[in-house]
Amino acid sequence: MSKKLNSAYKSIGEVAEILKLKNSQNGKLNTYILRFWEKQFKQIKPVIFNNRRRYYDKDTVDLLMRIKYLLKDKGMTIKGVKKILNSQKFDLDDRLNLPINNPNKNLKLRLSKISSILKKLKKDY
């Protein structure tokens, strides 16, 4: 079985796997979350071929990663994320330093979080 190219469309299951949208109790993928986000965010536009299956391109997967980061990691509301996504002048990558397909940004974000936790612990003791 050959690997798909990064530029290839991804199925809803593959995107749920990439975003680590798994049910913690049974380990199954929570693809319903992606369908819900499609209804909430007009920017998410999967390609639906004649067999009625959803397929996502790289840009849509990147957008979904941003949405997940803002909702799950930053704890924002759907309304707040909509405001950010609808803002024309808001550059998500630069302002939020989001971990979008870039291991260096992931590492920088993690180190920043660890640093702030250590500072908080130091203040408490």
Secondary structure, 3 states (H helix, E strand, C coil): CCCCCCCCCEEHHHHHHHCCCECCCCCCECHHHHHHHHHHCCCCCCEECCCCCEEECHHHHHHHHHHHHHHHHCCCCHHHHHHHHHCCCCCHHHHHCCCCCCHHHHHHHHHHHHHHHHHHHHHHC
